[in-house]
């Protein structure tokens, strides 16, 4: 990526009218700050994970040095009040990263420190502590949530390479809040045993569900095969698709819960629609996202046996705590909507962001 990208940016700087003056790129590309500096561009590192997770990456060395400590983690950026939530995650966060992945992430973070600014995909009110702490050392702007429901991804150009199944007709045949939506992301493989247990748990739960089950969900060498008898058992209450438009599905009134791997985009989208979640985290930031926002509604982990999966699905969908769980999620949804209201935190942050970027551009144009 860096070589063709640099050739393209060189063309834009030298030939485009008007010429490019700013480069925004994902923090974990790693190469963008170097290229921006070479062509005297304003460099912005776009943090696509939560601000707290960014802090964990930022302090990876400290986490490794102190992973056996059980006291308050006062050395983590912005964690003063979050330390009790963070501690159980630090060791799993580290262990989930391969040596190569950890080295690559650390390298990207060190390079992104060269950026003029950080921008993050979050509503300021949800992560004001880590954001404020980062701002003490580096400009950071919360300009989220950048998610499909708000129209940021509306385009004639497809943003997804996989064909999407339309679930609307099937959903319309179900009762409100009666359908569990299940999706474990677009590319990270899961263990076959865990997927089998989810399948068995779904059969036992007797709930309605839509399951996005990619052919490569357990690996890229051979497609996953559901347990014998599964499709016959769930044919009247379950819909299995290889991919679908997630926002169109979870925005339906019939959706009552979401079994998710807790990637940041799915977390924000689910909160935006006020859909309660069960977690099945697979790696890195997913382990922390579940604690950061909706600790009380995380009811399932990937070590659960089928009976526990069934029990927790029913607990989420029709148990005694349903109203309480949905109220908690609705409260977070309201915080997000308040941040996006007229003159809310997003407006203020965008205004400050544009103002500061303009100043940076002007400074570079002065000989």
N, C-alpha and C positions, 0 to 999 in steps of 0.2 A: 503493500500500500504506500509507504513513504515515497518511493521513487516516482511512480506515475503521478502521485498527488503533488509532489514538488514541481514536476514539469507543468502540470496544469495551473498551479498557483503562480508560477513564473510567467506563464502566458497571460493570466488575468491581471497581474501586476503591470506587465509591460505593454499589453495590447488592448485590454478591455477599456471601454469608455462608458462610464467613469471607471478608473482603476479600483481594484479591491483594496480596502484599507483595514479590514478586520477579518480574523479567522477564528471561527468557533468550531470546536471539535470535542468529541467524547474524551473524557479524562483518560480512559483506558486504551485509547489509541497510542498515547505516549509520545508520538513523533511530532505533534502539531506545534508545540511551543518552540522547538528547534527551528522548524521551517518558518514560523512567524517571525522569529528573531532575525533570521537570515534575510528576509525581505522587508524588514522594518514594519511589520503589521502589528496592530493591536491583537493580542492573543487572549482568547477566552477558553477556559477549560470547563466544559459542560459536564457536571456531575450527574450521572443518570441513576445513581443510587441515593439513598437517604443521606442527610448530612451527618447523622450519627455513624453510619457505616463508613462514610468517607473518613471520619475521624479514626475509626478502627484501622483502616488501611494506612492512614497517615502515621499511626503509632504502632505499626506492626512489630517493630523491634522491641518496644516497651512491653507489648502484650506477651511476647515470647519470654522476655526476661522475668516477667512477674506473673506467669500463668498459674503459679502455685500459691499465690497470695489470696487470702480470704477476707482481707479488710477492705475498706473503702478504696475504690480505684480513683484516686484524685489526680493521677497523672494522665488521664484520658481527656482530651479536649472536649469541653462542654459537658462533662459527665457528672458534675457535682451532685445534682439531684437524681440522676439516672443510674448512679453507680450500683444500686441494689439490683436493678434490672440487667445491667451490663455484665456483672461478674459471671453468672452461670453461662453466658454466651461466649466469653472470651476463649476458653479452651476449645469449645466445639468449632468456633470460628477459625481458629488456627489449624486445628486438626482436619478441617474440611478442605483445606488448601494444600494441594500437592506442592512439593518443593519448587517445581518449575513455575506453578501458578503464583506462589507467594513471591518468588523472585521477580516475575514479570510484573505483578501488581505493584511491588515496591519500586521497581524501575519507573513505571508509569507515574506514580505519585511524586517521585523525586523530580521527574521532568516537568510535571504539571506545575510545580512550584515556580517555574520560570514564567508562567502565564501572568498576564496583567490582572486578570479577574477570574473568579469562579462564579458560575451560575448553577443553580440546582433546581431540580424538578420537585418542588414541595411548596406547600403553603407555609408561610413564615410561622404562623401561630403553632403549628404542629411540631416544629423543631427549633424554637427560638433560642434554646440554650446552646446547642452545638453550633448553630449558625452565628450567634453573637460571639462565641468563643473563637471561632475561625476568623471572624471579622477583625479581631484584635491583631491578627498577624497578616491577613490578606483580605482584599475586598471580595465579598461574597453576596450574591443577590438571589433571593428565593423568588422565582418567577413561575411557579407551578400552580396547579398541576397541568402539565402539558399532555392531555389525554384526549382520546377520540370524542367523548361526549361534548366537548367544548368546541369541536370543529377544527382543531389544529391539524388533524390528519386528513381532512376532507380534500380529496384530489381526484382528478381524472386518471392519474397514474396509480396503479395498484401498489399498496404498501405491503402486500403479502404475496408470496410466490405459490402458496398452496390453495387449491380450489376450496371454496367455502360452501358448506351445506346450509340451506335455509331451514331453520327450526321453528319458524313462526307458526305454521299450521299446526304442528304437533303441540306446541306450547298453548295455543288457543283452546285446545281440547281439555286442558287441565285446570284444576281449581287454583285460586290465588295462593301464593306462598307455599305451594305443595311440591315444587320441583327443586331438586338439588342439582346444581351445575358443577361439573368436575372437569378441570383442565390443569395439566401439570407442565405447561409451557410448551415451547416450540422446538427445543433441540436437545436439552440435557436428558440423557437416558436414565431410567429408573431400574431398580432391581426387579427381576421377574417375580420373585417371591412376594415382594411388596405389592406389585400390581395384581397378582393372583389373590392376595388377601383382601385388597380393596374390592375386587370382583365378588369374592365370597361374602364379604360384609354387605355389599349392595344387595345381594340376593336375600340375605337374612333380614335386612332392614325393612323391606317391603315398601320403601319410598319411591316416588317417581323421580327420574333423573335423566339428565343429558350428560353423556360422557364423551368428551373429546379424547379419543384414543388414537394417537398417531401410530402408524405401522411400525415406526422405529422407536417406540416408547421405551423398549428395553435394550436397544442396540441397533447398529446399522448393518449388521450382517444378515439377519433374517427377521421377518415380521413377527410381531407378538401374536399368539393364538390364545383366545379366551378359554377358560376352563370348559370342559365338556358339559353341556346342558345349560350353560349360562344364558344364552340368547333365548332359548325356549322358556326359561324360568321368568325372564324379565320382559318378554315381548310386548306385554300390554302396558307396561309402566316405564320402560326404559328406551331411550333413543341413543344409539352409538354412532358417532360421526368421526371422520378423520380430522376435520377442522371446521370451524365456523366463525362467524363474526361475534366475538365475545361481547362487545358492547351492546349489540342488538339483543343478545340473549339475556344478559344479566339485568338489562333495563326493563325486561318484561315483568309484569306484576305477578306472574305465576312463579317466578324464581324466589325461593325462600332461603337458600343458602348456597355457599360456594366452597367446594373442597379444592384448595389451591396450594401451589408450591410456594406462594408468597413472594414472587418476584415483585419488584417495586411497581411496575406498570399495573399488574393485576391487582395489587393492594390498593393503589390509588383509585382505580376504576371501580372496584367493589365498594370502597368507602363512599365514592361519589354517589352511587346508587343506593347506599344504605343497606347493602347485602352483607349479612353476617358470614363469617368464614371459619372453616376448619383448616388447619395447616398440615401440609405434607412437605416440609422443607427438604431441599436436596443439597444445597451448597451455599457457602459464603454469605452474602447479604440476606438471603432468605431466612437464615437462622436468627438474625437480628430484627428483621422487619416485624416478625410476629410478636416480639416483645415491645417494640417501640410504640406501636399504635393501638393494638387491640388485644392486649394480654388476656383479657377476660374471655374472649370468644375463640381462643385457640383450643380446640377440643380433641385433636387427633394428631398422632405422630406416626412416622413411618415404621415404627417397631410394633405397632398394634397388631394383635391377632384379629381374625375375622369377627369374633364375637364382640370385641371392643370397638372395632370399626362400626359395626352395626349399631351398637349401643350409643356411640357418640354421634353418629349420623341422626339417629332418632332424637337424641337430646337436643341437637341443633334445630331440627325441623319441627318437632312436635312435643318436646319435653316441657317441664315446669318452668325452665329458665328462658324459654323462647322470647317472651315479651321483654324481659330484662336485657337479654343479649341484643335484641333489635334496637332497644332504646339506647344502649351504649354506642352502637354503631351509628345510629341516627344522630347522636350528639357530635360524633366526629365529623359526620357529613355536614352538619350545620356549621362547624368551625371552618371547614373548607369553603362553604358557600359564603360565609361572612368575609373571608379573606378575598374572595373574588368579587365582592359587591363594589358598587361605585365608591371610590375613595377608600377602598379597603387596602390591605397590605400589598396585594398584587399591583394595584394602581401606583401606590407610593414607590414600591420597589422598581417597577418598570420605569417610572419617571426618573428616579435616581440613577438607574442603570444607563438609560439613554443619555442623560446629562453627563455622567462620568465617561462614557464611551466617546461622546462628542469632544470632550476636553482632551482625552487621550489622542484622538485623531488630529485635533488642531495642534497639539504639542509636537506631533511627529512631522507635521507639514511645515513647521517653522525651521528654516535653515540653521 
